[in-house]
């Protein structure tokens, strides 16, 4: 059977409480509260360190350094009663950071997980709402920017 390249519009985001030992706890928030129109920032890169060798002026040695992960940006229509936004408000107003674990599942046509990103120790860095403009007939979109330690990628379901 030939596997076609997956489509990027069928995905699911799930939030879980992070247990003190770093394990995944119970699911956080209501089901409707974790539907997003877009997820951006699933990228990683190895930072490079350069080393100049004495007497060799033609090049520098490039050595691998630390792995760097981009911030995660989640967007959706504004929800007025949201456990997720309460979590963000608690972080921004009271400086109470309660990290979460996110599962981002890319689904096939049957709703089965094809790829899963497990984002570890995520917490809110920024929350914003799209511009309010009386001249346009658009949905109010909220953006949630999360920072995190790392993610793991698995193929298929657990």
C-alpha positions in Angstrom: 0.0 0.0 0.0 1.3 3.4 -1.0 1.3 6.1 1.7 0.6 9.5 0.3 2.1 12.6 1.9 -0.1 13.5 4.9 -2.4 16.6 4.8 -1.7 19.3 7.3 -5.3 20.4 8.0 -6.4 17.3 10.1 -4.8 17.5 13.5 -5.6 17.4 17.2 -4.0 19.2 20.1 -4.3 17.9 23.6 -3.1 19.5 26.9 -2.1 17.4 29.9 -1.0 18.4 33.4 2.7 17.8 34.0 3.3 15.6 37.0 6.2 16.6 39.4 8.3 13.7 38.0 7.9 15.0 34.5 5.3 12.4 33.4 2.0 13.1 31.7 -1.0 13.5 34.0 -4.7 14.0 33.4 -6.1 15.9 30.3 -6.4 19.6 30.9 -9.5 21.6 29.8 -12.6 20.7 27.9 -12.5 19.1 24.5 -13.8 22.2 22.7 -11.1 24.3 24.4 -8.2 22.6 22.5 -9.4 23.0 18.9 -7.1 25.2 16.9 -7.1 26.5 13.4 -3.3 26.5 13.2 -0.2 25.3 14.9 3.2 26.8 14.0 6.7 26.5 15.3 7.3 22.8 15.3 10.9 23.2 14.3 14.3 22.4 15.8 17.9 23.2 14.9 21.3 22.5 16.2 23.2 25.6 17.1 26.7 25.7 15.7 29.9 26.7 17.4 32.9 27.7 15.3 36.5 27.0 16.1 39.4 28.7 14.4 42.4 26.6 14.0 45.8 28.4 14.4 47.6 28.7 11.0 44.6 27.6 8.9 42.9 30.7 7.5 40.8 29.1 4.7 37.9 27.8 7.0 36.6 27.5 10.5 35.6 24.2 12.1 31.9 24.0 12.7 30.9 22.0 15.7 27.5 21.0 16.9 26.2 22.8 20.0 22.9 22.7 21.8 19.6 21.9 20.2 17.2 24.9 19.9 13.4 24.7 19.6 11.2 27.5 18.2 8.3 28.8 20.2 5.0 27.2 19.5 2.1 29.4 18.2 -1.5 28.2 18.4 -4.3 30.1 16.8 -8.1 29.8 17.1 -11.3 31.7 17.3 -11.6 33.5 20.6 -13.4 31.5 23.2 -14.8 33.6 26.1 -14.9 30.9 28.8 -11.7 29.0 28.4 -9.7 26.9 30.9 -6.7 27.4 28.6 -7.0 31.2 28.9 -7.4 30.9 32.7 -4.1 29.0 32.7 -2.5 31.8 30.7 -4.0 34.6 32.9 -2.7 32.8 36.0 0.8 32.8 34.5 0.7 36.5 33.3 -1.1 38.1 36.2 0.1 36.0 39.2 3.4 34.6 37.8 2.2 31.1 38.6 3.8 28.9 35.9 2.2 25.4 35.7 3.9 23.7 32.8 1.8 21.4 30.5 2.5 18.6 28.2 1.0 18.9 24.7 0.3 16.1 22.3 -0.1 17.3 18.7 -1.4 14.5 16.5 -1.4 14.6 12.7 -4.4 12.4 11.7 -5.2 10.3 8.6 -8.6 10.2 6.9 -9.8 7.7 9.5 -8.9 9.9 12.4 -5.9 7.8 13.4 -2.6 9.2 14.5 0.0 9.3 11.8 2.6 11.4 13.5 2.6 12.7 17.2 4.7 15.5 18.6 4.9 15.4 22.4 5.8 18.9 23.6 7.3 18.8 27.1 7.2 21.5 29.8 5.2 24.0 27.8 4.1 27.3 29.4 2.5 30.5 28.1 4.9 33.2 26.9 2.4 35.4 25.0 -1.4 35.7 24.5 -2.9 38.1 22.0 -6.2 38.8 20.2 -6.4 40.0 16.6 -7.2 43.6 15.9 -10.8 44.6 16.5 -12.0 46.5 13.4 -15.6 47.6 12.7 -14.9 47.9 9.0 -14.2 44.1 8.6 -16.5 41.1 9.1 -13.9 38.7 10.7 -13.7 36.4 13.6 -11.7 37.5 16.6 -8.7 35.3 16.6 -6.6 34.6 19.7 -3.0 33.5 19.5 -1.2 31.6 22.2 2.6 31.5 22.1 4.2 28.8 24.2 7.8 28.1 25.1 8.9 24.6 26.0 12.0 22.5 26.7 11.8 20.0 23.8 9.5 17.7 21.8 9.7 14.1 20.7 8.3 12.8 17.4 6.7 9.4 17.1 5.2 7.7 14.0 1.8 6.2 14.5 -0.2 5.9 17.7 1.2 4.8 21.1 
